[in-house]
Amino acid sequence: MILLLDAHVLLWWLSGDPMLSAVARAAIAEPANESLVSAATVWELAIKQGLGKLRIDADLLTEIDRAGFTGLPVTMEDGNVAGALPLHHKDPFDRMLVAQAQRLDALIVTRDRAFSSYDINVITA
């Protein structure tokens, strides 16, 4: 399975936060699954950090690499699809995840219920 991690799931995993569900934790830990982190998620977290809304003590890219996650670039196709999606979710970063999940037939790991309005599969975090 291909898993696409939402921002809060990434942070919960990296910090070992018990907020992450056992189902999501098991799916991410399963070696047969590929866990992806979108460039859009890194961008979102960097913006929040720059605005002082979030503090990440370690270097995020180093921690993503250390966790064994694969970076997912944003393509022009992703941008085109994300821009055309129905406005079920108003967050542009999350809309990008929907577009990428559709392209890759990936499951989004999230606790955000708004994702269920789209034609994608979700693992509840």
Helices and strands as residue ranges (DSSP letters): E 2-5, H 7-15, H 22-29, E 34-38, H 39-50, H 60-66, E 70-72, H 76-84, H 92-104, E 107-110, G 113-117, E 121-124
